Amino acid sequence: MFAPKNILVPTDFSKYADAALKKAVDIATQHDTKIYLLHVIDEQIHQCAVDYCLSYEVVEKLKKDSLKGAKDKLKEEAEAIVKSKKTKVVFDVKNGVPSEVILSEQKAKKIDLIVIASHGKTGLLKQLMGSVADKVVKGSKCPVIVVKP
């Protein structure tokens, strides 16, 4: 029977990612597994769009605020899991291309299971997250559970 020791759960804080996290927590509880909770901030905050541009300072502030908000949210989620399920949780926020960062973390942390949502946030972001899950499934060296909404 497959008993993972390190589970990676990428999140974009959507309800779909929450469902994937719940599934990962269920698995982790059964197998005394450590969960690595990961949020990736896509590097591509564009300074200009059509005829409107943001100053460098505004873009940097957006990045800083996004990083702080993501860390706070991950800490909150990790503490809730540890408190209710007594499962070990490590969390991190990285910058980069989401699918590439996820696959890099899999290798670096010796992850033996990835649990990811099939879709992320709504609208265009939903389609982008779907492509992230697809790229992770295709590039992963370990089993991937794709949680559908």
N, C-alpha and C positions, 0 to 999 in steps of 0.2 A: 504494500500500500504506500502511496506517495504521501510523505509527511514533510512539507516544506519547513525550513528553518528561518528563512528570511523572505518576507513578502514586501514587494514594492507596490505602493498605491499612489499613482499620480492623481492629483486633484486640481480642478479649476473652481472648486467650491460650488458647483452646480448641484441640483438635486440628483442628477445622474451619477456624478462622482460620489455623492453621499451614499447612494445605493451600492456602488462598488466598494466603498470603505466598509459598509455594514457587512457585506459578503466576506471581505478580507478579515474583519474582526471575528466573524463566526469561525472561519478556518483557523485563524491564529489561536483562538481559545481552545479549540479541539487538540491542537498539536504543540502547544507551548512555543509559539513562534513569535519572532520579533517582526514588527511592522515598521517599514520605512515609508513615512508619509512625505510626499514630494509635491511642491508646487513650482512650476516653471513659468517665469515671467518672460514672455516673448520679447526678444531684443528690439523688435521692430516698432518702436514708438516713433512715428514719423513727425518730423519737425514741421513740415509743410504739407498742406493738402489744397489742391487747386490754387486759389489766390490768397490763401490765408496761412500765415506762418506763426509758430510759437517761438518765443525766445529760447535760447539755450538754457537759461536759468529755469524757465517754466518746465521744460522737458526734464531737466535733472530733478526738479522738485517732484514731478509726477512719478519718476522712477523711484525716488527715495520713499515717497508716500506709499507707493504700490508695494515696495519691499517690506516696509514696516507693517502695513495692513495684512499682508500675506503671512508674515511671521506670527503676528498676534493671533490670527485666525487658526493657523496650524497649531499653535501652542494650546489654544482653547480646545480644539478637537482632540489633541493628544491627551491632555489632562482628563477630559471626559472619558476617554477610552480606558485609560489607566485606572481611573477611579471606579468605573462600573464593571469592567471586565478583567482587571488585574493583568492586562496584556502589556508587554514591553513595546513602547512606541518611540521612534526617533523621527524627528521632522527636520526638513530643510527647504530652503527656497533657493533656486538657482536661476540664473539668467541664461537665455539661449534659445535655440530652436527646440521646442518641446520634445519631439520624438527623438532627436539626437541626444538630448540631455537624459531622457529616461533610459535609453539604451546604454549610455555611458555609465549611469548610476548602477544599472544592472550588473555590469562587469566589475565596477569598482567595489561594490558592496557584497559581491558574491550572492546576488539575489537568485533564488531558485523558483520563485513564482511572482508574476506580475498580475495584479488585478486592476483592470482599467474599465472605465465606462465606454460604451460604444459611441456615445455622443456627449458633447459638452453643453455649453450655454446655447441659448436659442439663436435663431437667425443665421447669419453668416458664420458666427462663431461655432454654431452647432455643426456645420459642415466641416469647418476646420478641425474641430476636435475629432470628428469621425475619421478624418484623414490621419490624425495623430495615432489613434487606436490602430488603424490599418497598418501604418508604418511600423508601429511597435510590434504588432503580431508578425509581420514579415521579417523584421530584423532581430527579433529576440532569440537568444540562445537558450532560453528556459521556457517552460509552459506559461501561457498567458490565458487568464480567464477574462473574457469580455462580457461585462454585465450590461444587458440590454434594458432600456427603460420599460 
